[in-house]
Amino acid sequence: MYRDYLVLGSGIAGLKAAEAIRDLDANGSVMMVTRDSVSPYSRPMLTKTPLRTFCKARISLFPEIWYQERRIELSLNTAVETIHAETHTVIAGGKEIRYGKCIYALGAENFIPPVPGARKDNVVSIRTAEDIEHIKKYAANAREAVVIGGGVIGLEAAFELSHYGLSVTVLEALPFLMPRLLDPGTAHDLKEGIHRFSIYTDVKISEICGEKAAEAVCLEDGRMFPCGLVIVSCGVRANIKIAQEAGIACERSVVVNKYMETNIPDIYACGDCAQFGGVNSALWSQAVEEGKTAGANAAGVKQEFAGFDTSLILNNPEISLFAYGDLGKNPKVTYWCEAKEHEESRGFFVNPAFGGMRQRLFYREHKLVGISLLGNLSEMEELKKQVAGGDVK
């Protein structure tokens, strides 16, 4: 079998690559190969959809007719096994597929810390729709849950489990929440503003205890948190094994240039499995733009990766958080931070339930370089424009 364009993976990067290809090449054959059993869906919505009403169909990105009209062939339940770059062939699902151009978009796998007991059945890491079904199964009979990891996904999962009726505890190994993205002040205010569940930072887990299933999470200091369900949210690791075996240059991810080209002719990479300029943020926005760029270049239209929106947003009925830009993360640079607290107010993107509106503006050499907003997000678009424009204080 031969396809002009073969996309490996069905995440948002692979989908955007296929879409860009079809927009620029109306006639070339396009196939997406994925081990998933369903068509591409929104992974961010896995933890943004109410657990009780979760349904795969509701988070699907496009209906089946969309792929049919664009003649994008989906090969589901098909695991990629090997790439033979010298012969332009891929072995997937036991079959050989020859390609003209190949897009490597196999994403990432969740990182599971090497903690004793982390492989028990009721210890789940959220990456697929099947993982949510697994969580529903155990949540139905649990009274307590522990979430390991205090990032956006971990906190969103904690909110959903608490809404489901469970008593939830979040355990974060680092000194404060989301240190890669938030400044210490915003992280502190975020932690103090969450009352629905308990959050413990700077902890060291010794074991997930229980004979067959997880019954408690134990810390090195002797504390123990009973649970009938454990969610692990500790970041991801790029899927690079198949790329490495094919001779594609990899570091922590597949190395690409500004055109999303790898070191192997006619093979591109994008999304959570790729890095450009040494950076792989594993953010949805990065995957979208990299996918578009990879697809365009594969289709013969020279296009440079233009970067992506590095914003963070956590918005639900009880917490509203937005962070964008440089929040004082470079230790070699002197920043000036302007902190504001607002009176409680009403309006769209205003969350009175948070109990206080806090805003931090970060300046470097008198230029606005980053913002964090808690409780009141009504100014986020205007402030984003100011950061992008380098507004001067």
Buried (B, 14 or more C-beta within 10 A) or exposed (E): EEBBBBBBBBBBBBBBBBBBBBBBBEEBBBBBBBBBEBBBBBBBBBBBBEBEEBEBEEBBEBEEEBBEEBEBBBBBEBBBEEBBBEEBBBBBBEEEBEBBBBBBBBBBBBBBEEBEBBEBEBBBBBBBBEBBEBBEBBBEEBEBBBBBBBBBBBBBBBBBBBBBEBBBBBBBBBEBBBBEBBBEBBBBBBBEBBEEBBBBBEBEBBBBBBEEBBBBBBBEEEEEBBBBBBBBBBBBBBBBEBBEEBBBBBEEBBBBBEBBBBBBEEBBBBBBBBBBEEEBBBBBBBBBBBBBBBBBBBBEBEBEBEEBBBBBEBBBEBBBBBBBBBBBBEEEEEBEBEEEEBEBEEEEBBBBBBEBBBBBBBBBEEBBBBBBBBBBBBBBEEBBEBBEEEBEE
